[in-house]
Amino acid sequence: MKVVKWLVFIVLALVVIVFVGAYGYLKSTLPEYNGEIKTEMVKGKVEIIRDSYGMPHIYAENERDLSFALGYAMAQDRMFQMDMIRRAIRGKLSEILGESLVPVDKLFITITAAKSVEGMYEEMPEEVKSNLEAFSEGVNYFLDNHKGPLTVEFKLLGYEPEHWVPSDCIAPYYFMAWDLNGSFGKEMLYLAIIEKLGEDEAKLLFPDYVSGAPTIIPKGTASLEFLKTMNLAREVLGTEGGGVSNNWLISGVKSETGMPILANDMHLGLAAPGIWYEAHLVAPDLNVSGVLVPGIPLVVVGANEHVAWGFTNVMADDADYYIEKINPENPNQYQYMGKWLDMEVQEKTIAVKGKDDVKFDVKLTRHGPIIDEVNNYEEKEGHSLSMRWTASELNKVPVAMYYFDRAESIDDMEKAVEYFKCPGQNIIYADDQGNVGYWASVGIPIRTGFDGMLPVPGWDGNHEWGGYVPTKIQPHLRNPSMGWIVTANNKHVGDDYPYVISNYYAVPDRYVRISEMIEEKEKLGVSDFQEMHADFLVVLARDWVPNILIIEALSSVKLTETETAALNELKEWDFVATPSSRASTIFHATVNNMIKNTFKNRIGDDFYEEYLKNNYVVLNTLRNEIAKGESVWFDDPATVDKVEGLNDVIVKSFREAVAYLELEMGKNVDDWKWGEIHTVTMYHAFGKKSKLMGFFMNVGPSPMGGSIATVDPQPYRLNSPWEIYHGASMRYIIDLQDMKKSLRVIPVGISGNFMSPHYDDQFDLWRTVTYRPFVLDREDVDNDARYTLVIGPAE
């Protein structure tokens, strides 16, 4: 018996020792936020003051020292995230994650081959280069001098990050251009469905479809492999792509203060850590605060002492696919205007963890890289597929950010938008003189004879881009008389605008609702903007619930007790999707079944799953078909003796929804609360794969209200309900009359280290649409100071 007791004691002691050791190791990965550093890398005194949420407020005597300190602080907080973004764009994920990431590495190496990050860096003006160089020096100073180990991700993957070079700062720009692109995957999906269904039926699936798919395209050009590789990349990098957003402003005409108020919430993939890093940067003639992409030392969206600005995605179609004719006698030549032209062949090597290197060639045409290697495209009748992308041609976005940060008026903003072309953004701005404005800042290819929705012949010269639409004739506003501007990824201009901007717009619901709330009041203030950020009214439900309630009037339908109770919930609903709403649960379950019963049987399982990943395309299409009242899509091809209509789809979908909810949530409708199934979890990349790591690294789950297109967006995947995967990646409200009333919040926290108190300390603020102050004054910074690190020149 004594032996057993001693064995138990020894085992427990070992467990305690291991736990204490592991905890001690993990604690040692936390950076030092207090202290003093002496180095010849700076010329003057620099203070990194961190507030109660760990956000750095950096004060420097010159801009180069400021950038150095920002590099140091950002590396303290987000080094692993910075390295993952850098590795993704440079095609180096397989080196640390293994051969399953080879397709992703090939993807990024290929799509960035036309213009490398080094090539982009060399084209930057000297003042921007100096900024990037100093930032890189700060990152490297941290890597060379930090005490203790780096965050646990590096230990688990068994590698140390390489030194940061200035051109690495271009990688996050490419990353955002890729992440926000709306056309890469959609065009392949469109073509695949056309090949399956034919043009007449397929075009109904795409609300902005323009007919005329060139029949010369060889059958089999489309491949779902490209989409699968894109999806794998997004999973690894914790992003969802095709970002949407809200921004709006009011001028003094509508403001309680007589000065502009601006709001922004950019909607991106939700993860831990989040996509944005926050910082406040102060040097002579510079005082700016906002969000930055980890790896870029420039504020992307924010405010300085004179100007505030915000972004939403233009949803631009900024990439086109070309079918290239390949010389049967020389695979490195393609035809153009009757001549065989040589491709530029770049030899590439991918290092793979635990495996031999993978070697492949990237071939470049006048249109861009051949993507057969990443599209799993087998040559069809001597053809290959190439891709042209504006990100490889219009590459001055860091210049625009540099000028935004230093703008003193909307005149300066309107000069800076000239450099901001990809990813295209709806940029709103306001200054401290009371002026407001908007610019759809985007590289719009001038297409003649085609709309860019499908691949086109590349050999005949009839589908070339005729340059880009000049900035001055892109959609814009300045001091509109109505006193407000709203953008929510909706259509920019009428059909008379001579150029194709996009065929991929979001549903108009958020724009409709924001506009309603602005027009409801004669004057608005910051508190009104807070309420707008938190709005859960489902415009789609307001439009569609009356169609569902028709069920009650159909004599052929005999409702069960549960179905009657569910219908009564919809009858009494105010269309606000609160976490406690039962009607919201019933409505969304019904809509999901309406989508299935309308599209699945005709599209087929594989294409249907891919189609459902395009929430807005699907909902826009269904909205169009419901508005028409009759559609071939409502007819189930499996029932040869009957032609179904809209009411048949609604009845079937409602009944299936009730049956599903009975199975999942019980027969008592009172238990069908929306927040019980509609939840949010901020996943760490490691937490998705391991429940143990997820326990420590993931943030959540938390019950949520909202829906796919509410102003406070809480969207779920149509093909995988009901978990939220996308949402407000930041929220800002900027009061140009009194900056002290301005507000901010991000979804998780400033730190990427799960051991830090600042890893998730903003999550509760974010989920309840609460804020913290957005400050620029030194007094306010000092009042909330929690840590101070001073960097000074070596003596």
KOLTI-198388 format. One line per 2 residues: for each residue x, y, z of C-alpha. Coordinates in steps of 0.5 Angstrom, whole numbers, plus 500, padded with zeros to 3 digits. Layout:
BEGIN
X:Y:Z; ...
//
This chain:
BEGIN
500:500:500; 506:505:502
509:503:495; 502:505:491
502:512:495; 509:513:494
508:512:486; 502:517:486
506:522:490; 511:522:485
507:522:479; 503:528:482
510:531:484; 512:530:477
506:533:474; 506:539:478
514:540:476; 512:540:469
506:544:470; 510:549:474
516:549:468; 511:550:463
508:556:466; 515:559:467
517:558:460; 511:561:457
511:567:462; 518:568:460
516:569:453; 513:576:455
516:582:453; 519:587:457
515:593:457; 518:597:462
526:599:462; 531:603:458
535:601:452; 541:605:450
543:604:442; 547:607:437
541:606:432; 537:612:435
539:619:435; 535:622:440
530:620:446; 524:615:444
519:613:449; 514:607:448
508:609:453; 503:603:453
496:604:456; 492:600:460
490:596:454; 498:595:452
497:600:446; 504:603:444
504:611:444; 511:612:441
514:619:442; 520:621:438
525:627:436; 525:625:429
521:620:424; 527:615:423
527:614:431; 520:613:431
519:608:426; 525:604:429
521:604:436; 515:602:432
519:596:429; 521:594:436
514:595:439; 511:591:434
516:585:434; 515:585:441
507:584:440; 506:580:433
513:577:431; 510:571:429
504:574:425; 509:578:422
513:572:420; 507:568:417
505:574:413; 512:575:410
513:567:409; 506:567:405
507:572:400; 515:570:399
512:562:399; 516:560:405
510:557:409; 512:549:407
519:551:410; 516:551:417
509:547:416; 511:542:411
509:539:404; 501:540:405
503:548:404; 506:547:397
500:549:393; 499:555:397
507:557:396; 506:556:389
500:560:389; 503:566:392
510:565:388; 506:565:382
501:571:383; 507:576:385
512:574:380; 510:579:375
512:584:381; 516:582:387
516:585:393; 524:587:392
521:591:386; 516:594:389
520:597:395; 525:600:390
520:604:387; 518:607:393
520:615:394; 526:616:399
522:618:405; 518:612:405
524:607:404; 527:611:410
521:609:414; 521:602:412
529:601:413; 528:604:420
522:600:422; 526:594:420
532:596:424; 527:596:430
525:589:429; 532:586:428
534:590:434; 528:586:438
530:579:435; 537:580:437
537:583:444; 530:580:447
531:577:453; 528:570:454
525:566:448; 520:568:443
513:566:443; 511:559:444
509:558:436; 516:559:434
518:553:439; 513:549:437
515:549:430; 522:549:431
525:555:428; 527:562:429
525:568:424; 530:571:420
532:578:420; 527:583:417
529:587:411; 525:593:408
522:589:402; 519:585:407
514:591:409; 511:590:402
509:583:404; 503:585:408
501:590:402; 501:584:397
497:580:403; 491:585:404
491:586:396; 490:578:396
485:578:402; 481:583:399
480:581:392; 473:579:390
475:576:383; 480:571:384
476:565:386; 469:567:383
471:567:376; 473:560:376
467:558:379; 463:562:374
466:558:369; 466:552:372
458:553:373; 457:555:366
461:549:363; 456:545:367
449:548:366; 450:552:360
450:560:360; 443:561:360
441:558:366; 448:559:370
447:567:369; 441:567:373
446:565:379; 450:572:378
446:578:379; 451:582:375
452:577:370; 453:580:363
452:575:357; 457:573:352
462:568:355; 467:566:349
465:559:346; 473:559:344
475:557:351; 476:550:352
472:546:356; 475:544:362
479:551:363; 475:552:370
478:548:376; 476:548:383
483:546:385; 485:554:385
479:555:390; 481:550:394
488:552:394; 485:559:396
481:557:402; 487:553:405
491:559:404; 486:563:408
485:557:413; 492:558:415
493:565:415; 486:566:419
483:570:414; 477:570:410
478:574:404; 473:579:400
473:583:406; 467:588:407
466:594:411; 462:600:413
464:607:414; 460:613:414
460:621:416; 456:627:417
458:634:416; 456:640:420
450:640:417; 447:633:420
452:634:427; 450:636:433
457:639:434; 457:643:427
463:639:426; 464:632:422
463:626:426; 466:619:422
465:612:423; 469:606:420
468:598:422; 472:594:417
469:587:416; 475:582:416
476:575:418; 476:574:426
482:571:429; 487:571:435
491:575:434; 487:580:430
489:583:423; 490:590:426
495:592:430; 494:599:434
499:605:435; 500:612:436
506:615:433; 508:622:435
514:626:432; 515:633:430
510:635:425; 506:628:426
501:626:431; 497:620:428
494:614:431; 490:608:428
490:601:425; 496:598:422
497:591:418; 503:588:422
509:589:418; 507:595:415
510:602:419; 504:606:417
497:607:419; 492:605:415
486:608:418; 485:613:423
486:620:425; 491:625:426
490:632:429; 487:635:423
484:629:419; 480:623:420
479:617:415; 476:610:414
476:605:409; 471:600:406
472:595:400; 470:597:393
469:590:391; 473:591:385
474:586:379; 482:588:379
484:581:376; 482:578:369
484:571:366; 487:570:359
487:564:355; 494:563:352
495:559:346; 502:555:347
507:554:341; 506:546:340
514:546:338; 516:551:344
512:551:351; 515:557:353
512:561:347; 505:564:347
501:567:341; 500:574:341
497:578:334; 499:572:330
506:572:333; 510:567:338
512:571:344; 517:568:349
515:568:356; 519:570:361
521:564:365; 523:564:373
526:558:376; 523:557:383
525:553:389; 520:551:395
524:549:401; 519:544:405
520:541:412; 523:534:412
522:533:405; 526:535:398
526:542:395; 520:543:390
523:546:384; 518:549:379
518:554:373; 513:561:373
512:563:366; 510:570:365
506:573:359; 504:580:357
498:579:361; 501:576:367
504:569:370; 501:562:367
497:559:373; 496:552:370
501:550:376; 496:553:382
490:552:378; 491:544:377
490:546:369; 492:541:364
493:544:358; 487:544:353
488:544:346; 495:547:346
492:553:351; 494:555:358
491:560:363; 494:567:365
492:572:370; 493:580:370
492:583:377; 493:590:378
497:589:385; 503:588:380
502:594:376; 499:599:381
504:599:387; 504:605:391
499:604:397; 505:605:402
506:612:399; 499:613:400
499:611:407; 505:615:408
501:622:406; 495:620:409
498:620:416; 501:627:415
495:630:411; 493:637:414
486:637:410; 482:634:405
486:637:400; 492:633:402
487:627:402; 485:628:395
492:628:393; 494:622:396
488:617:394; 492:618:387
497:613:390; 492:608:393
489:603:387; 490:596:390
486:594:394; 481:599:392
478:602:397; 472:607:398
475:612:402; 471:617:406
475:623:410; 474:629:414
478:635:417; 478:640:422
476:645:418; 469:642:417
470:639:410; 468:632:408
469:628:402; 469:621:399
473:617:393; 473:611:390
480:610:390; 481:604:386
485:602:379; 479:600:375
482:597:368; 479:600:362
476:594:359; 473:594:352
468:589:349; 468:585:355
467:585:363; 472:581:366
467:576:369; 470:570:365
477:568:362; 478:571:355
482:570:349; 489:572:350
492:572:343; 488:576:339
489:583:342; 481:584:343
481:584:350; 487:588:353
486:593:358; 487:600:355
490:603:361; 486:605:368
481:610:369; 484:616:371
483:618:378; 479:625:377
473:621:374; 473:616:379
466:616:383; 468:622:389
464:627:393; 466:633:396
461:637:402; 455:634:399
449:638:401; 445:633:404
451:633:410; 452:625:410
456:620:406; 455:612:407
459:607:404; 458:599:405
460:595:399; 454:597:395
454:600:388; 458:606:387
454:609:381; 449:608:376
449:604:369; 451:610:365
458:610:368; 462:608:362
467:603:366; 466:596:370
468:597:377; 465:591:380
460:585:379; 461:583:386
457:588:390; 455:586:397
447:586:399; 445:593:400
442:592:407; 447:595:411
447:601:406; 440:602:407
440:601:414; 445:606:416
442:611:411; 435:610:415
438:611:421; 442:618:419
435:620:416; 431:619:422
434:624:426; 435:632:424
442:632:428; 446:626:430
452:625:435; 457:620:438
452:616:442; 448:616:435
454:613:432; 455:608:437
448:605:437; 449:605:429
455:600:430; 451:596:435
445:595:430; 442:588:429
436:590:425; 435:585:419
433:588:413; 433:582:409
428:579:414; 424:585:414
423:584:406; 422:576:406
418:575:413; 412:577:409
413:572:404; 414:566:409
408:568:413; 404:567:407
404:560:409; 398:561:414
394:563:408; 395:556:404
389:552:405; 393:546:403
398:547:409; 396:543:415
401:546:421; 403:542:427
403:545:433; 411:547:433
410:550:426; 404:554:428
408:557:434; 414:558:430
410:562:425; 407:566:431
414:568:433; 415:571:426
409:574:426; 411:578:432
418:579:430; 421:586:430
426:584:425; 432:585:430
436:579:431; 438:580:439
442:574:442; 435:572:445
431:572:439; 427:566:437
424:569:431; 431:570:428
433:563:429; 427:561:425
428:566:420; 435:564:419
434:556:419; 428:558:414
433:562:409; 438:557:409
433:551:407; 431:556:401
438:557:399; 438:549:399
432:548:396; 433:553:390
440:552:388; 443:545:390
439:540:386; 441:544:379
448:546:381; 450:539:384
454:538:390; 461:540:389
459:547:386; 454:548:391
459:548:396; 463:553:393
457:557:391; 455:558:398
462:561:400; 460:567:396
454:569:401; 453:576:398
452:573:391; 448:567:393
443:572:397; 443:577:392
441:572:387; 436:569:391
433:576:392; 432:577:385
429:571:384; 424:572:389
422:579:387; 421:576:380
416:571:383; 417:566:378
424:562:377; 426:556:373
431:555:380; 424:554:384
423:548:380; 426:541:383
428:537:377; 428:531:381
420:532:381; 418:530:374
411:530:375; 410:537:378
413:544:377; 415:548:384
414:555:385; 416:560:390
411:558:395; 413:551:394
420:553:396; 418:557:402
413:552:405; 418:546:404
424:550:407; 420:553:413
418:546:415; 425:543:414
427:549:418; 422:547:424
424:540:424; 432:541:424
431:546:430; 426:541:434
432:536:433; 438:541:435
434:545:440; 428:541:442
421:541:441; 420:548:446
420:554:441; 422:558:447
429:555:447; 430:557:440
434:563:442; 439:565:437
445:566:441; 445:559:443
447:557:436; 450:563:433
456:564:437; 463:567:435
470:564:437; 477:568:435
481:562:433; 488:562:434
491:558:428; 494:553:432
487:553:436; 483:550:430
487:544:430; 488:542:437
483:542:442; 488:543:448
492:549:445; 485:552:443
483:552:450; 489:556:452
489:560:445; 482:561:442
478:567:445; 470:565:446
466:562:444; 460:568:446
453:568:444; 452:573:439
446:577:435; 446:580:428
447:576:422; 450:576:415
448:583:413; 446:587:419
450:594:421; 453:590:426
455:584:422; 456:577:425
456:573:419; 456:565:419
458:561:413; 452:559:409
455:552:408; 457:551:415
452:555:420; 452:558:425
459:560:427; 461:567:426
467:567:422; 468:575:420
466:581:423; 468:588:425
476:588:425; 476:595:428
471:600:430; 472:607:430
468:614:432; 472:620:430
469:627:433; 473:632:429
470:638:434; 473:634:440
478:629:439; 477:627:446
470:624:445; 473:619:440
472:612:441; 476:606:438
476:598:439; 479:592:436
476:585:437; 481:581:441
488:585:444; 494:588:442
499:582:444; 499:576:440
502:572:446; 496:568:449
500:569:456; 499:577:456
494:580:459; 493:584:453
492:578:448; 484:578:449
483:584:454; 478:588:448
474:582:447; 468:583:452
468:591:449; 468:589:442
462:583:443; 458:588:447
460:594:442; 463:598:448
469:602:446; 476:605:449
478:612:448; 482:614:442
487:619:444; 492:624:441
493:629:447; 500:627:451
496:629:458; 491:623:456
496:618:454; 500:620:461
493:619:465; 493:612:462
500:610:462; 501:603:465
508:602:462; 514:606:459
520:604:455; 525:609:454
530:608:448; 536:613:448
542:614:444; 548:610:446
553:614:450
//
